[in-house]
Amino acid sequence: MTPAIASALMPLMRGMDAETAHGIALRALALGLAGQNRGADHQSLATEVAGLRFRNPLGLAAGFDKNAEAVLPLLRLGFGFMEAGTVTPRPQIGNPRPRIFRLAEDRAVINRLGFNNAGLDAFIARLKALPRPLPGIFGANIGINKEGADPERDYPALYEALAPHADYVTVNVSSPNTPGLRDLQGEERLASILGAINARRAALPKRPPLLVKIAPDLADDALGPIVEACVAQGIAGLIISNTTITRPASLQSPLKDQAGGLSGAPLFGPSTAVLKRGYRLAQGRIALIGVGGIASAEQAYAKIRAGAALVQLYSGFAYAGPVLVRQILDGLAALLARDGFTSVADAVGKDA
């Protein structure tokens, strides 16, 4: 099967419960049933971020493959990188179902999964079984359990356990579905957590770059202190952004009032605005990864021009399927050429 055929079959799953459909799609991907992208790499899309060489700047965001079940097949679709997780120290069932809702009229998704995952041991076992080298960069997204968590203990332990197996590690302090998690974005608490990770990190033989994923709903005066805390702790980058708890007035779906984090098309504008602010505040001291509402090459390009060195898909990929990867890569290369850029790095921040 090719990515195009796999994408054409996706509407057949729209009648299913969203979480059931996602599970079936992930299993099909894990079995390689979506095929792989056989298109040539565009030289202009290769880029280096945080000391890592990416074949292209397009990645798959955390949350799609929570347990690292389909890392290799997903990378074979053409992504330059993919991020698995969020993984927690212990297995966690998450919130009661139903907990994923398609807002088809809005090309959006609301989820309140609550870090459901099989836990660190199962995650690492799958990573150990992967053939190396992988055809792209692999990132691990880490979080804390809902019960019995100690962030200054748990995040460093997760980083240490995953360091041998990941090209980078992302600290998730911005999911809206774990009580109290977003409070960890405060300057002092975030600095404390990152300092604890760095203390453990310093003694490790392999020290993959550390990233932090933040929310799009931060107060205007909160982003600057987060950027400064990350710079002070030597963090390689910020992922902007996670899902939003706001509900734009433009939403049409009858499911719009479901509790949880909203992603997809309505997140594009707000997350891109935070990205631009983050780029101006960072002043080149840390890399930014743009995520939220990307469903086309033009939107990926807008994120890059807003300040993103890399971009990630989630809801757009869930709606359009594997064919979207090649569409964005080809379109992005064409947009760079149109504007006279020989590399994606040259376009970063041009509109910020």
C-alpha positions in Angstrom: 0.0 0.0 0.0 1.2 3.5 -0.7 0.7 6.6 1.5 -1.8 8.0 -1.0 -4.0 4.8 -0.8 -3.7 4.7 3.0 -4.9 8.4 3.1 -7.8 7.6 0.7 -9.0 4.9 3.0 -9.1 7.1 6.1 -12.6 8.6 5.6 -13.9 5.0 6.1 -12.8 5.3 9.7 -14.6 8.5 10.4 -17.7 6.7 11.6 -15.8 5.1 14.4 -15.1 6.4 17.9 -12.1 8.7 17.4 -9.9 6.8 19.9 -10.8 3.4 18.3 -10.0 4.7 14.9 -6.7 6.1 16.0 -5.7 2.8 17.6 -6.5 1.0 14.3 -4.5 3.5 12.3 -1.5 3.2 14.6 -1.6 -0.6 14.4 -1.7 -0.4 10.6 1.2 2.0 10.6 3.2 -0.2 13.0 2.7 -3.1 10.5 3.9 -0.9 7.7 0.6 -1.0 5.8 0.8 2.7 4.9 3.9 2.0 2.8 6.7 4.6 2.6 7.6 7.8 1.0 9.9 7.1 -2.0 10.3 10.7 -3.1 13.7 12.3 -3.3 14.9 14.5 -0.4 15.0 18.2 -1.2 18.5 19.5 -0.5 17.1 22.9 0.6 15.1 21.2 3.4 18.1 19.7 5.2 18.9 21.6 8.3 20.8 21.5 11.6 19.1 22.3 14.9 20.5 21.7 18.4 23.5 20.0 17.0 21.3 17.4 15.2 21.1 17.0 11.4 17.6 16.8 10.1 16.9 15.5 6.5 13.9 18.0 6.5 12.2 20.2 9.1 8.9 18.3 9.2 8.2 16.2 12.3 5.3 14.3 13.9 4.4 15.7 17.3 4.2 13.7 20.5 0.8 12.2 21.4 0.3 10.4 18.1 2.5 7.4 19.0 2.4 7.5 22.8 4.2 4.1 23.3 6.7 4.2 20.5 4.9 1.5 18.6 5.4 2.8 15.1 8.6 4.8 15.1 10.2 3.2 12.1 7.1 3.1 9.8 6.3 6.7 10.7 9.8 7.9 9.9 9.6 6.0 6.6 6.7 8.2 5.6 9.2 11.0 5.0 9.2 12.8 8.4 12.5 14.4 9.2 11.9 13.5 12.8 9.2 12.1 15.1 8.5 12.5 18.8 7.0 9.6 20.8 5.2 9.8 24.1 4.3 11.4 26.4 5.8 8.6 28.5 5.5 8.6 32.3 7.5 6.6 34.9 4.7 4.1 35.6 1.9 2.9 33.3 -1.2 5.1 33.4 -4.7 4.5 32.0 -5.6 8.1 31.7 -9.0 9.7 31.9 -12.3 7.8 31.3 -13.5 7.3 27.7 -14.7 8.9 25.5 -11.8 11.3 25.6 -11.0 12.2 22.0 -13.5 14.2 20.0 -13.3 15.1 16.3 -14.6 18.6 15.5 -14.9 17.8 11.8 -16.6 21.1 10.9 -13.6 22.9 12.4 -10.8 20.5 11.3 -10.0 20.3 14.9 -9.7 17.7 17.8 -10.3 18.0 21.5 -8.6 15.4 23.7 -8.5 14.8 27.4 -6.5 11.6 27.3 -4.5 12.3 30.5 -1.1 10.8 29.6 -2.4 7.3 29.0 0.6 5.2 28.2 2.2 1.8 29.0 5.0 3.3 31.1 8.7 3.8 30.8 9.8 0.1 30.8 7.6 -0.8 27.8 8.6 2.3 26.0 12.4 1.6 26.4 11.9 -2.1 25.4 10.4 -0.9 22.0 13.3 1.5 21.5 15.9 -1.2 22.2 14.3 -3.3 19.5 14.5 -0.7 16.8 17.1 -1.2 14.0 19.7 1.6 14.0 20.4 4.0 12.5 16.9 5.3 12.0 15.9 7.1 8.8 15.3 10.3 10.9 15.7 12.0 14.2 13.8 10.4 17.2 12.6 12.4 20.2 11.1 11.2 23.4 8.5 13.3 25.2 8.4 12.9 29.0 5.8 13.6 31.7 4.8 12.8 35.2 2.1 10.4 36.6 -1.1 11.9 37.9 -0.6 10.2 41.3 2.5 10.1 43.4 4.6 12.4 41.2 7.7 14.3 42.2 8.7 16.4 39.2 12.3 17.1 40.4 12.7 13.3 40.9 10.7 12.0 38.0 11.8 14.1 35.1 15.6 13.6 35.7 15.0 9.8 36.1 13.1 9.7 32.8 15.8 11.7 31.0 18.5 9.4 32.3 16.7 6.2 31.3 15.9 7.6 27.8 19.3 9.3 27.0 20.9 6.2 25.5 17.9 5.7 23.1 16.7 9.2 22.0 18.3 11.9 19.8 16.5 14.5 22.0 14.2 14.6 25.0 11.3 17.0 25.5 10.0 18.0 28.9 6.2 18.2 28.8 5.0 20.8 31.3 2.0 22.0 29.3 -0.6 19.3 28.8 -4.0 20.6 30.1 -5.1 17.1 31.1 -2.9 16.4 34.1 -4.0 18.5 37.1 -1.3 21.0 38.2 1.0 20.2 35.3 0.8 23.6 33.7 1.8 25.2 37.0 5.3 23.8 36.4 5.8 26.4 33.6 6.3 29.1 36.2 9.8 30.5 36.1 11.0 29.3 39.5 9.5 25.8 39.3 10.6 25.3 35.7 14.2 26.3 36.6 14.1 23.9 39.5 13.0 21.0 37.3 15.5 21.8 34.5 18.3 22.2 37.1 17.5 18.8 38.5 17.6 17.3 35.0 20.9 19.0 34.2 22.5 17.8 37.5 21.7 14.2 36.5 22.6 14.9 32.8 26.1 16.1 33.5 27.2 12.6 34.7 25.8 10.7 31.7 28.0 9.5 28.8 25.3 10.4 26.2 23.5 13.7 26.8 20.8 14.3 24.1 19.6 17.9 23.7 16.8 18.9 26.1 13.6 20.7 24.9 10.6 22.1 26.7 7.1 22.1 25.4 4.9 25.0 26.5 1.2 26.0 26.3 -0.3 28.6 24.0 -2.4 30.1 26.8 0.4 31.8 28.7 -0.2 35.3 30.1 1.6 38.0 28.1 4.2 38.5 30.8 4.9 34.8 31.3 6.7 33.9 28.1 9.7 36.0 28.7 10.6 34.4 32.1 10.2 30.9 30.6 12.5 31.8 27.7 15.1 33.2 30.2 14.8 30.2 32.4 15.4 27.9 29.5 18.4 29.9 28.2 19.9 30.0 31.7 19.6 26.2 32.0 21.2 25.5 28.6 18.0 24.2 27.1 18.3 23.5 23.3 14.8 24.6 22.3 11.2 25.4 23.0 8.3 23.6 21.3 5.5 26.1 20.8 2.8 24.9 21.5 0.7 22.3 23.2 -3.1 22.3 22.9 -5.2 25.2 24.1 -7.9 25.3 26.7 -9.5 28.3 25.1 -12.5 27.9 22.7 -12.6 30.4 19.8 -16.0 31.9 19.0 -15.5 30.6 15.4 -16.0 26.9 16.4 -19.0 25.3 14.8 -19.0 21.7 16.0 -21.6 20.7 18.6 -18.6 19.1 20.5 -16.8 22.4 21.0 -17.6 22.5 24.7 -16.0 19.2 25.6 -13.3 19.5 28.2 -9.7 19.1 27.1 -7.1 20.5 24.9 -8.1 21.8 21.5 -5.8 21.2 18.5 -6.0 21.5 14.7 -7.0 24.5 12.5 -8.2 26.8 15.3 -4.8 26.6 17.1 -2.8 27.8 14.1 -3.3 31.5 14.7 -2.8 31.6 18.5 0.2 29.2 18.5 1.9 31.1 15.7 1.4 34.4 17.6 3.2 32.9 20.6 5.9 31.5 18.3 6.6 35.0 16.9 6.8 36.4 20.4 9.1 33.6 21.5 11.4 34.2 18.5 11.8 37.9 19.4 12.4 37.1 23.0 14.9 34.2 22.3 17.0 36.4 20.0 18.6 33.3 18.5 19.8 31.8 21.9 17.5 28.8 21.6 15.8 27.0 18.8 12.0 27.1 18.4 9.8 24.3 17.1 6.4 25.3 15.7 3.4 23.1 16.1 -0.4 23.8 16.0 -2.8 23.8 13.1 -0.4 22.9 10.3 -2.2 21.2 7.4 -0.4 22.5 4.3 3.0 23.6 3.0 1.9 27.2 3.3 1.1 26.9 7.0 4.4 25.0 7.6 6.2 27.8 5.8 4.3 30.5 7.8 5.5 28.8 11.1 9.1 28.8 9.8 8.9 32.5 8.8 7.4 33.2 12.2 10.6 31.8 13.9 10.4 28.0 13.8 13.5 26.1 12.9 11.4 22.9 12.8 7.7 22.2 12.6 5.5 19.4 13.7 2.1 17.9 12.6 -0.6 16.2 14.6 -4.2 16.9 13.9 -3.6 17.8 10.2 -1.9 14.4 9.8 -4.8 12.6 11.5 -7.3 14.2 9.1 -5.3 14.0 5.9 -3.2 10.9 6.4 0.3 9.9 5.2 0.0 11.7 1.9 0.2 15.0 3.6 3.9 14.5 4.4 5.1 14.5 0.8 2.6 17.3 -0.1 4.1 19.5 2.6 7.8 18.7 1.8 7.3 19.3 -1.9 5.4 22.5 -1.3 7.8 23.8 1.2 10.7 23.3 -1.1 8.8 25.2 -3.9 8.0 28.1 -1.5 11.6 28.4 -0.5 12.7 28.5 -4.1 10.0 31.0 -5.0 11.3 33.4 -2.3 15.0 32.9 -3.2 16.0 30.8 -0.2 18.6 28.1 -0.7 18.0 26.5 2.7 15.1 26.3 5.2 17.4 27.9 7.8 17.5 31.1 5.7 13.7 31.6 6.0 13.5 31.2 9.8 12.1 34.3 11.5 11.7 36.4 8.4 8.2 37.5 9.4 8.9 37.8 13.2 
